[in-house]
Amino acid sequence: MTLKQIAAMADVSISTVSRILNSPDNSFASKEVRDRVWKVVKEIGYVPNQSARELKLGKSTSKRNAPPSISCILGRTKHLDDDPFFAQISRAIEQQALDLGYAMHLSYSLFDIDTDALLAQIESAHTDGAIILGRFSNDSMNFLEQHYKNLVYVGRNVIDASCDQVICDGYEATQTAIMHLIATGHKRIGYIGETTNEVRYEAYCDILKKYGLEHSEKWVSNCPQNGSGGYQGAEQLLAKASPFPTAVFCSNDIVAIAALRRFTEEKIKVPEQLSIISMDNIELSGYVSPMLTTVGMPIVEMGNWAVQLLIDRIQKRRKLPAKVLLPSKLIIRESVASLS
C-alpha cells in the first residue's frame, strides 16, 4: 500500500497524507481530515518502509511477510471522542509506531470486550503487543494478560500491575493547579470531577487541608470526567454552592470547557467572577474564550515512550517491568484571575 493509495481512499492529496503522517505535533490539516487519513492507515495496517524500520531497530533483514503490529486499547472510556486527552495520546502512539515500522491494528475499548465479534477479531489479529490508555479493572487485566504477551499502560495514576507504565502524575498536577489558585489569592475553591478512587480529588482535599482552607461538599461536584459530566458538574455547583467559590478546579480540560459553557449560560463571567483551572492542555484548551489556564501533560512524549517501552518488550531487551514518570507543567492563560 502506498501513500497514493491512502490519499485516494481518504480523498485527499498525497502531500496531505505525507504531512499528516509526519506532523510532530499532529497539527497539520483539520481534525476531520486527520481522522480520515489515520482511519485508512489503521484499517490497512500501513507501514512506510520495512527496511527503514529494520535499520532503526538494528536489523538487516526481515523474515516476516507482514509488519509487526500493536493494538491501542481504551481503559476508561468507550470512545476516543469522549476523551480528547487520550485521543491525542493515541495519535502520538500511531505516529511513533508508524515511524518505527509497526502497524496499528484493532483499536478498541475494554467496555466492548464482551461482544463476540470483537473477541473474534482479537483472536485473529495476532498483534505483537498492546498499549492501554487509562485505568482499568482487575478483571480487565486478566483478560489482557490472556490475549497479549506484551503490555504497556499509559495514564495519570500508577496502577498495581506488573506491566510497563508511562505516567504523568495526576496527584502532582492537581497540587500544582490548586497551589496556583492559592498563590493568586483564592480561598473558596471548588472541584468538578470524579471523587471515588480518584487521585485528583485526593490531592484537592490534601492541599486544602495543608493550607487550612475550607473543604465543603457544597463546593464539590462528583461527576463523570467528560463533556456532559462537566456541564452537569457546573449545574450541581450552581444549585448548591452558597456562597459561590471564587475558583474551581476541573479534573481535566474537557470537563472545564463544558463547565465554562454552563457558567457562561448563567451569565457568570470567567475569570472576573469565577476562575477556572484544569489539567491536560488538550488542543482545544488554547482556543476557548477565555483560554484555559491548565497543567499541561507531555502528551506526545507519553505516546512515544509507550511505543518505545512496548517495542523493547517485544524485542525482549529486558524482563523487569519499567515505570517512566514524566513531568507536568503549569500553563498560565486567561481563565484565572488574581485576587491578591
C-alpha positions in Angstrom: 0.0 0.0 0.0 1.4 3.4 -1.0 0.7 7.0 0.0 -1.0 7.5 -3.3 -3.5 4.7 -2.5 -4.1 6.1 1.0 -4.7 9.5 -0.5 -7.2 8.1 -2.9 -9.1 6.2 -0.1 -9.1 9.2 2.2 -10.0 11.6 -0.7 -7.0 13.9 0.0 -3.7 14.8 -1.8 -0.6 12.7 -1.5 1.2 15.6 0.1 -1.5 16.0 2.7 -1.2 12.3 3.7 2.6 12.7 4.0 2.4 15.8 6.1 -0.2 14.4 8.4 1.8 11.2 9.0 4.9 13.2 9.6 3.5 16.1 11.7 5.4 16.1 15.0 2.5 17.6 16.9 -0.5 16.3 14.9 -1.4 19.8 13.9 -1.4 19.7 10.1 -4.9 19.8 8.5 -8.2 19.8 10.2 -9.2 17.2 12.8 -11.8 15.7 10.3 -9.1 15.3 7.6 -6.5 13.9 10.1 -9.0 11.4 11.5 -10.0 10.3 7.9 -6.4 9.6 6.9 -5.4 7.8 10.2 -8.6 5.7 9.9 -7.4 4.4 6.5 -3.8 3.9 7.8 -5.1 1.7 10.7 -7.5 -0.2 8.6 -4.9 -1.3 6.1 -2.1 -1.7 8.6 0.2 0.6 6.6 3.9 1.0 7.5 6.1 3.3 5.4 9.1 1.1 4.7 10.0 -2.2 6.3 13.7 -1.9 5.5 13.9 1.5 7.1 12.3 0.1 10.2 14.9 -2.6 10.3 17.7 -0.1 10.1 16.3 1.8 13.0 16.0 -1.3 15.1 19.4 -2.6 14.2 18.3 -5.4 11.9 19.4 -6.3 8.4 16.7 -8.5 7.0 13.1 -9.5 7.8 11.7 -12.9 7.5 8.1 -11.8 8.2 5.6 -11.3 5.4 3.7 -8.7 7.4 5.0 -5.9 9.5 4.8 -6.3 13.3 1.7 -4.7 14.8 0.4 -3.3 18.1 -3.1 -2.6 19.4 -4.3 0.5 21.3 -6.9 -0.2 24.0 -9.1 2.3 25.8 -9.4 1.6 29.5 -11.5 4.5 30.9 -13.7 5.4 28.0 -15.8 3.8 25.3 -14.9 6.2 22.5 -11.8 8.3 21.9 -14.1 11.3 21.0 -15.2 11.3 24.7 -11.7 11.9 25.9 -9.5 14.3 23.8 -6.5 13.7 26.1 -6.3 10.0 25.4 -7.3 10.7 21.7 -4.2 12.9 21.4 -2.0 10.3 23.1 -3.4 7.6 20.8 -2.5 9.7 17.7 1.0 10.2 19.1 1.3 6.4 19.5 0.1 5.9 16.0 2.7 8.3 14.6 5.6 6.8 16.7 4.6 3.3 15.8 4.4 4.2 12.1 7.8 5.8 12.3 9.3 2.6 13.7 7.6 0.4 11.2 4.9 -1.0 13.4 1.3 -1.2 12.1 -1.6 -0.2 14.3 -4.2 -2.9 14.4 -7.5 -3.3 16.3 -8.0 -0.2 18.5 -11.0 -0.9 20.8 -12.4 -0.2 24.3 -12.4 -2.6 27.2 -16.1 -1.7 27.5 -16.7 -3.8 24.4 -14.8 -7.0 25.2 -18.0 -9.0 25.9 -19.1 -8.8 22.2 -18.4 -12.0 20.2 -17.4 -10.0 17.1 -14.6 -8.2 19.0 -13.4 -11.3 20.7 -13.1 -13.0 17.3 -11.1 -10.0 15.9 -8.8 -10.1 18.9 -8.1 -13.8 18.4 -7.4 -13.4 14.7 -5.4 -10.2 14.9 -2.2 -11.7 16.4 -0.7 -8.4 17.4 2.7 -8.3 19.0 1.6 -6.2 22.0 -0.9 -3.6 23.3 -0.9 -0.2 24.9 -3.7 0.5 27.3 -4.9 4.1 27.8 -6.3 4.9 31.2 -7.1 2.8 34.3 -8.9 -0.5 34.1 -10.3 -3.2 36.5 -8.5 -6.3 37.7 -10.9 -8.4 35.6 -9.8 -6.4 32.5 -6.1 -7.1 33.5 -6.8 -10.8 33.5 -8.4 -10.5 30.0 -5.4 -8.5 28.7 -2.8 -10.9 30.1 -4.7 -13.8 28.4 -4.5 -12.2 25.0 -1.3 -10.2 25.0 2.3 -11.1 26.0 3.5 -7.5 25.9 1.6 -4.7 27.6 2.2 -1.0 28.4 -0.2 1.1 30.5 -0.4 4.9 30.0 -2.2 7.2 32.4 -2.2 9.8 35.2 -2.2 7.2 38.0 0.3 4.4 38.8 -1.6 1.1 38.9 -0.9 -2.1 40.8 0.2 -4.3 37.9 3.4 -5.9 36.6 3.2 -4.3 33.1 5.3 -1.4 31.9 3.8 2.0 32.8 4.1 5.6 31.5 2.8 8.0 34.0 2.2 11.8 34.3 1.1 12.0 37.9 -2.4 13.4 38.3 -1.9 13.9 42.0 1.1 16.1 41.5 -0.6 18.0 38.6 -3.6 18.7 40.8 -1.4 20.0 43.6 0.2 22.4 41.1 -3.2 23.7 39.9 -4.6 24.2 43.4 -1.4 25.9 44.6 -1.6 28.3 41.7 -5.1 29.2 42.8 -4.0 29.8 46.4 -1.0 31.8 45.2 -3.4 34.1 43.3 -5.5 34.7 46.4 -8.3 32.2 46.1 -9.6 30.6 49.3 -13.0 29.3 48.3 -12.0 26.6 45.8 -14.5 24.1 44.2 -13.9 20.8 42.5 -15.6 19.3 39.5 -14.8 15.7 38.6 -14.9 12.1 40.0 -14.3 11.7 43.7 -14.2 7.9 44.2 -10.8 6.3 43.9 -9.5 9.4 42.1 -6.1 10.8 43.0 -7.1 14.2 41.7 -9.8 14.5 44.3 -7.4 13.2 47.0 -4.9 15.9 46.0 -7.5 18.6 46.1 -8.5 17.6 49.6 -4.9 17.3 50.8 -3.9 20.7 49.6 -6.9 22.4 51.1 -6.1 20.8 54.4 -2.4 21.6 54.2 -3.2 25.3 53.7 -6.0 25.4 56.2 -8.7 26.2 53.6 -12.3 25.2 53.9 -13.4 21.9 52.4 -17.1 21.8 51.8 -19.3 19.4 49.9 -21.3 22.3 48.7 -18.3 23.2 46.5 -17.7 19.6 45.2 -19.5 18.2 42.2 -19.0 14.4 41.7 -19.5 13.8 38.0 -18.1 11.9 35.1 -14.9 13.3 33.7 -16.2 14.0 30.2 -18.1 16.8 28.5 -21.6 16.0 29.7 -20.2 15.4 33.2 -18.5 18.8 33.3 -21.8 20.5 32.2 -23.7 18.6 34.9 -21.0 19.3 37.5 -21.3 23.0 36.9 -25.1 22.7 37.2 -24.6 21.0 40.6 -22.5 23.9 41.8 -25.0 26.4 40.6 -27.7 24.6 42.6 -25.9 24.1 45.9 -22.9 26.3 46.3 -23.6 29.2 48.7 -21.5 31.3 48.9 -20.2 30.5 45.5 -16.5 29.6 45.2 -14.1 32.1 43.7 -12.3 29.4 41.8 -13.0 25.9 40.6 -10.5 23.1 39.8 -11.8 20.8 37.0 -10.4 17.3 36.7 -9.5 17.7 33.0 -9.8 20.2 30.2 -12.9 18.8 28.6 -14.7 19.0 31.9 -13.5 22.6 32.3 -14.6 23.6 28.8 -18.1 22.1 29.4 -18.3 23.8 32.8 -17.3 27.1 31.3 -20.1 26.8 28.8 -22.7 26.3 31.6 -21.3 29.1 33.8 -21.4 31.4 30.8 -25.0 30.5 30.1 -25.7 31.6 33.7 -24.0 34.9 33.0 -21.1 34.2 35.3 -18.0 35.9 34.0 -14.8 33.9 33.8 -12.4 34.9 35.3 -13.8 38.1 36.7 -16.4 36.3 38.9 -15.1 32.8 38.8 -11.6 31.4 38.0 -11.3 28.0 36.3 -8.2 25.8 36.2 -7.8 22.2 34.9 -5.2 19.8 33.5 -4.1 18.1 30.3 -3.6 21.0 27.9 -5.5 19.4 25.1 -5.5 21.2 21.7 -8.9 22.9 22.4 -7.8 24.5 25.7 -6.0 27.2 23.9 -8.9 28.1 21.6 -11.8 28.6 24.0 -12.7 32.0 25.4 -11.2 32.7 27.9 -8.3 30.4 27.1 -7.8 27.8 29.8 -5.1 28.0 32.4 -4.2 24.4 32.8 -1.5 21.9 33.9 -0.1 20.5 30.7 0.7 16.8 30.3 3.5 15.9 27.9 1.1 14.1 25.5 3.4 13.4 22.6 6.2 12.2 25.0 3.7 9.9 26.8 2.8 8.3 23.5 6.4 8.0 22.3 7.6 6.4 25.5 4.7 3.9 25.5 5.7 2.7 22.0 9.4 2.5 22.8 8.7 0.5 26.0 6.4 -1.8 24.1 9.0 -2.4 21.3 11.7 -3.0 23.9 9.4 -5.6 25.5 8.6 -7.2 22.1 12.2 -7.3 21.2 13.0 -9.0 24.6 15.5 -6.3 25.5 14.5 -6.6 29.2 12.4 -8.6 31.6 11.7 -6.3 34.6 8.7 -4.0 34.3 9.6 -0.3 33.9 7.9 2.9 35.1 8.5 6.1 33.2 7.4 9.1 35.2 7.0 12.3 33.1 6.6 15.9 34.5 3.6 18.2 34.1 3.9 22.0 33.6 1.6 24.9 34.6 0.4 26.8 31.6 -1.0 30.2 32.6 -3.5 31.7 30.2 -6.7 33.7 30.8 -9.1 31.7 33.0 -7.7 32.5 36.4 -7.9 36.0 38.0 -5.6 37.2 40.8 -7.4 38.2 44.0 -4.2 39.1 45.8 
